[in-house]
Amino acid sequence: MVFPLALQSILDEIKNSKEGDVPILITRYGRLFEQLFLGFTLSDNEVCTYREDEYLPFLDAVEEMKNLQPVGYDPSHPTEGCNKEFFSSVESFLRVGSGDLEYYICVGTKLDFWHGVDALFSWRGMCVSIDVTVNTEKKYKADFLITPPLLVSGEVYTLIARDIALLLITRKLNQLSQKPMYPFSQPRRT
């Protein structure tokens, strides 16, 4: 996989680092890795207005984040950073039509601050959350963690993309199995 020069230099430095360098690398490259992988972050965008003292429950934070996407960003056709390839990989495992899957950037929103979500896949009312970090030891709240070693190995585009698609499908099936099969409470008897 060929990465943009800035991202490749970060990946090389992390790969060649010693164990004791990890805190320095996290401080130096954490935010930059998010920006390069995701292509942009909402905290860089002037429309992003959130206050750390205002907690929002997960679903409310998701709705707010969707309203903060930059003008011109199409969550059903992301093109920034590594998103196009990542999105296409997940979409291929879902085998869905164009526009059915959406991918949102959450860095700098309440969804990021309170719920640890940097990006979010949405499909047929189901969500899968992602945390992008250089800290491979991080305790995370999101469904998936994306780190430089996973990016370099290609697992982001294969195993993780597959697992994201499977989790979306599983969540949808669970939702469907909880609904009655009939549009009314009891089947009609004739």
C-alpha positions as CSV (number, residue, x, y, z in Angstrom):
1,M,0.0,0.0,0.0
2,V,1.3,3.4,-0.9
3,F,0.6,6.2,1.6
4,P,1.0,10.0,1.3
5,L,4.5,11.1,2.1
6,A,3.6,12.7,5.5
7,L,1.7,9.6,6.6
8,Q,4.5,7.3,5.4
9,S,7.1,9.3,7.4
10,I,5.0,9.0,10.6
11,L,4.6,5.2,10.0
12,D,8.3,4.8,9.4
13,E,9.3,6.7,12.6
14,I,6.8,4.7,14.7
15,K,8.0,1.4,13.2
16,N,11.7,2.3,13.9
17,S,11.0,3.6,17.4
18,K,12.1,2.0,20.7
19,E,9.6,1.0,23.4
20,G,10.4,4.0,25.6
21,D,9.6,6.4,22.8
22,V,5.9,5.7,22.7
23,P,4.7,8.6,24.9
24,I,6.7,11.0,22.8
25,L,5.3,9.6,19.6
26,I,1.8,9.8,20.9
27,T,2.2,13.4,21.8
28,R,4.0,14.3,18.6
29,Y,2.0,12.3,16.1
30,G,-1.4,11.4,17.6
31,R,-3.4,14.3,16.2
32,L,-1.4,14.3,12.9
33,F,-2.1,10.6,12.4
34,E,-5.8,11.2,12.8
35,Q,-5.7,14.1,10.3
36,L,-3.8,12.1,7.7
37,F,-5.8,8.9,8.0
38,L,-9.2,10.6,8.2
39,G,-8.2,13.5,5.8
40,F,-9.6,16.2,8.0
41,T,-10.9,16.7,11.5
42,L,-13.9,18.7,12.6
43,S,-12.0,20.5,15.3
44,D,-10.1,22.1,12.4
45,N,-13.4,23.3,10.9
46,E,-14.9,26.6,11.9
47,V,-18.4,25.1,12.1
48,C,-17.3,22.9,15.0
49,T,-18.7,24.4,18.2
50,Y,-18.8,22.2,21.2
51,R,-18.2,22.8,24.9
52,E,-16.5,20.1,27.0
53,D,-18.9,20.8,29.9
54,E,-21.9,19.8,27.9
55,Y,-22.4,16.0,28.0
56,L,-24.5,14.5,25.2
57,P,-25.8,10.8,25.2
58,F,-24.4,8.7,22.4
59,L,-27.3,9.0,19.9
60,D,-27.7,12.7,20.5
61,A,-23.9,13.2,20.0
62,V,-24.2,11.2,16.7
63,E,-27.0,13.5,15.4
64,E,-25.0,16.6,16.4
65,M,-21.9,15.2,14.7
66,K,-23.8,14.6,11.4
67,N,-24.8,18.3,11.4
68,L,-21.2,19.4,11.8
69,Q,-19.7,17.6,8.7
70,P,-18.0,20.1,6.4
71,V,-19.8,21.7,3.5
72,G,-19.3,19.5,0.5
73,Y,-18.4,16.3,2.4
74,D,-20.4,13.4,1.2
75,P,-20.5,10.6,3.8
76,S,-21.6,8.1,1.2
77,H,-18.6,8.9,-1.0
78,P,-15.6,9.9,1.2
79,T,-12.5,10.9,-0.6
80,E,-10.2,12.5,2.0
81,G,-7.1,10.8,3.5
82,C,-7.3,6.9,3.5
83,N,-11.1,7.1,3.7
84,K,-11.8,6.2,0.1
85,E,-10.0,2.9,0.3
86,F,-11.2,2.1,3.8
87,F,-14.8,2.9,2.9
88,S,-14.6,0.9,-0.3
89,S,-13.3,-2.1,1.6
90,V,-16.1,-2.1,4.1
91,E,-18.7,-1.5,1.3
92,S,-17.3,-4.5,-0.6
93,F,-17.9,-6.8,2.4
94,L,-21.4,-5.5,2.8
95,R,-22.1,-5.8,-0.9
96,V,-24.4,-2.8,-0.8
97,G,-25.4,-0.3,-3.4
98,S,-24.1,3.2,-3.7
99,G,-25.4,5.5,-0.9
100,D,-26.4,2.8,1.5
101,L,-23.3,3.0,3.6
102,E,-22.1,6.3,5.2
103,Y,-18.9,7.3,6.9
104,Y,-18.6,10.3,9.2
105,I,-15.6,12.0,10.8
106,C,-16.1,12.8,14.5
107,V,-12.8,14.2,15.7
108,G,-13.4,17.4,17.7
109,T,-17.1,16.7,18.4
110,K,-18.8,15.7,21.6
111,L,-19.0,12.1,20.1
112,D,-15.2,12.2,20.2
113,F,-14.8,13.9,23.6
114,W,-17.4,12.0,25.6
115,H,-17.6,8.6,23.7
116,G,-14.1,8.2,22.2
117,V,-15.3,8.0,18.6
118,D,-13.1,9.5,15.8
119,A,-15.1,8.1,12.9
120,L,-18.4,6.3,12.4
121,F,-19.9,4.0,9.8
122,S,-23.6,4.1,9.5
123,W,-25.7,1.5,7.6
124,R,-29.5,1.0,7.6
125,G,-29.8,2.7,11.0
126,M,-26.9,0.8,12.6
127,C,-23.5,2.3,13.6
128,V,-20.0,1.1,14.2
129,S,-17.5,3.4,15.8
130,I,-13.8,3.8,15.3
131,D,-10.9,5.3,17.2
132,V,-7.8,6.3,15.3
133,T,-4.6,6.5,17.4
134,V,-0.9,5.9,17.4
135,N,-1.2,4.5,20.9
136,T,-1.5,0.7,20.4
137,E,-2.0,0.2,24.2
138,K,-4.9,2.6,24.4
139,K,-8.0,1.5,26.3
140,Y,-10.7,2.5,23.9
141,K,-14.5,3.0,24.0
142,A,-15.1,2.6,20.3
143,D,-15.9,-0.6,18.5
144,F,-12.6,-0.7,16.6
145,L,-9.1,0.8,17.1
146,I,-7.0,1.8,14.1
147,T,-3.3,2.1,14.7
148,P,-0.2,2.5,12.4
149,P,0.8,-1.2,12.6
150,L,-2.7,-2.2,11.4
151,L,-2.5,0.3,8.6
152,V,1.0,-0.8,7.5
153,S,0.0,-4.5,7.6
154,G,-3.0,-3.8,5.4
155,E,-5.4,-5.3,8.1
156,V,-7.4,-2.1,8.1
157,Y,-8.5,-2.8,4.5
158,T,-9.0,-6.5,5.0
159,L,-9.7,-7.9,8.5
160,I,-11.0,-4.7,10.1
161,A,-13.1,-3.8,7.1
162,R,-14.6,-7.3,7.1
163,D,-15.3,-7.2,10.9
164,I,-16.9,-3.7,10.6
165,A,-19.2,-5.0,7.9
166,L,-20.0,-8.1,10.0
167,L,-20.8,-6.0,13.1
168,L,-23.1,-3.8,11.1
169,I,-24.9,-6.8,9.7
170,T,-25.1,-8.5,13.1
171,R,-26.5,-5.3,14.7
172,K,-29.2,-5.1,12.0
173,L,-30.1,-8.7,12.3
174,N,-30.4,-8.3,16.1
175,Q,-32.7,-5.3,15.6
176,L,-34.8,-7.2,13.1
177,S,-35.1,-10.2,15.3
178,Q,-36.6,-8.1,18.1
179,K,-39.5,-6.8,16.0
180,P,-42.6,-8.8,15.6
181,M,-43.0,-10.5,12.3
182,Y,-46.6,-9.2,12.0
183,P,-47.5,-5.5,11.6
184,F,-49.9,-5.9,14.4
185,S,-49.5,-7.4,17.9
186,Q,-51.1,-10.8,17.3
187,P,-51.5,-12.9,14.1
188,R,-55.0,-13.0,12.8
189,R,-56.9,-16.2,13.2
190,T,-59.4,-17.1,10.5
